[in-house]
Amino acid sequence: MTDGAPPGRWSAYDRMAQHVAPAGERLLDLVDGGRSEAATLLDVGSGSGLGLRAAADRGWVAIGLDRSEDQVAAAGSVVRQVRGDALALPFERASFDAAVSNFALIFAGDVEHAVTEVSQVVRPNGWFAFSAWRPGGWPGAWRRRMATALGREPTPFPTGLGEAEVARALLVGAGFVDVVVHPERLRWEFADVDVAVDTLTSAAGGLRMLRSIAVDAGAWPTVRELLLDDADRRAVPLAGGGIAIDDEFLAVAGRRPDSRSGMG
Ligand SMILES: C[S@@+](CC[C@H](N)C(=O)[O-])C[C@H]1O[C@@H](n2cnc3c(N)ncnc32)[C@H](O)[C@@H]1O
């Protein structure tokens, strides 16, 4: 694997994508205003392409970029997606009317650099919106629990951007104006807690890696019990059957300044 991500880190992510799709729709709401016909949109870290399909349904000419070979392959040819790194966007200056990044920018590493790259490819007056998990959300809590149970140092979860002021400062620092930060809720629905544990630990990148370490160490049954117990405490039964687990994220958006004023 040459994309800088550990092998297979995102390969099963498409199982998760449907759960985070409502957050992607929220980002599209934020960049939709004033969209002209055939406007172009870049989805940074577009994963298995669900966000690209949602954007196309709204009339955007949408192009995705993802550094994971597995994800670009999973998206298939129904959507237009290129393999590349958010830290070196292979596009002309001001070539997009808008950009979004649904729970992807937060994993890009040098996020200041990534946002500067985005700011260069979005045209003046164009919008960029990204989502970030709030600190203390349950996938992050599971990551810490699993690492601790395995006697490992919990790897840092990129929640810094889940703090409103950090998220705002990131966009302001890259020259965006009219920056808005919306606290949002995301409801995860599963058939039961077993499915919740299985989905997250076989699909979400970091949890999936911890699961495979637990399996190799013969500790998976114990770790799984811990997670089932946690899921049980968080789960709300749904009237029609199944369970829901509520989580929080930030939807953050900013506009490129007008090129004439430089001020927006
Ligand atoms: C949590 S997934 C989100 C995928 C998609 N946006 C969605 O809503 O389903 C994060 C994605 O970001 C991609 N990614 C992370 N860092 C990246 C980078 N530096 N450049 C390009 N893609 C990146 C990963 O390969 C992965 O597909």
The ligand as an SDF file (V2000), in Angstrom:
LIG
                    3D

 27 29  0  0  0  0  0  0  0  0999 V2000
  -14.1640    8.3160    7.6770 C   0  0  0  0  0  0  0  0  0  0  0  0
  -13.8950    8.1600    5.9530 S   0  0  0  0  0  0  0  0  0  0  0  0
  -15.1660    9.2290    5.2830 C   0  0  0  0  0  0  0  0  0  0  0  0
  -15.5220    8.8910    3.8600 C   0  0  0  0  0  0  0  0  0  0  0  0
  -16.6710    9.7060    3.2420 C   0  0  0  0  0  0  0  0  0  0  0  0
  -16.4200   11.1280    3.2690 N   0  0  0  0  0  0  0  0  0  0  0  0
  -17.9960    9.3760    3.8880 C   0  0  0  0  0  0  0  0  0  0  0  0
  -18.6960   10.3040    4.3140 O   0  0  0  0  0  0  0  0  0  0  0  0
  -18.3580    8.1980    3.9350 O   0  0  0  0  0  0  0  0  0  0  0  0
  -12.4300    9.0940    5.7740 C   0  0  0  0  0  0  0  0  0  0  0  0
  -11.8600    9.0820    4.3610 C   0  0  0  0  0  0  0  0  0  0  0  0
  -10.8520   10.0850    4.2810 O   0  0  0  0  0  0  0  0  0  0  0  0
   -9.8050    9.5970    3.4660 C   0  0  0  0  0  0  0  0  0  0  0  0
   -8.5990   10.3600    3.7930 N   0  0  0  0  0  0  0  0  0  0  0  0
   -8.0270   10.4910    5.0060 C   0  0  0  0  0  0  0  0  0  0  0  0
   -6.9360   11.2730    4.9010 N   0  0  0  0  0  0  0  0  0  0  0  0
   -6.8320   11.6630    3.5940 C   0  0  0  0  0  0  0  0  0  0  0  0
   -5.9250   12.4740    2.8580 C   0  0  0  0  0  0  0  0  0  0  0  0
   -4.8770   13.0470    3.4490 N   0  0  0  0  0  0  0  0  0  0  0  0
   -6.1430   12.6470    1.5480 N   0  0  0  0  0  0  0  0  0  0  0  0
   -7.1940   12.0560    0.9220 C   0  0  0  0  0  0  0  0  0  0  0  0
   -8.0880   11.2640    1.5660 N   0  0  0  0  0  0  0  0  0  0  0  0
   -7.9120   11.0670    2.8910 C   0  0  0  0  0  0  0  0  0  0  0  0
   -9.7210    8.1160    3.8270 C   0  0  0  0  0  0  0  0  0  0  0  0
   -9.0610    7.3750    2.8260 O   0  0  0  0  0  0  0  0  0  0  0  0
  -11.1980    7.7630    3.9720 C   0  0  0  0  0  0  0  0  0  0  0  0
  -11.7530    7.3060    2.7600 O   0  0  0  0  0  0  0  0  0  0  0  0
  1  2  1  0
  2  3  1  0
  2 10  1  0
  3  4  1  0
  4  5  1  0
  5  6  1  0
  5  7  1  0
  7  8  2  0
  7  9  1  0
 10 11  1  0
 11 12  1  0
 11 26  1  0
 12 13  1  0
 13 14  1  0
 13 24  1  0
 14 15  1  0
 14 23  1  0
 15 16  2  0
 16 17  1  0
 17 18  1  0
 17 23  2  0
 18 19  1  0
 18 20  2  0
 20 21  1  0
 21 22  2  0
 22 23  1  0
 24 25  1  0
 24 26  1  0
 26 27  1  0
M  CHG  2   2   1   9  -1
M  END
$$$$
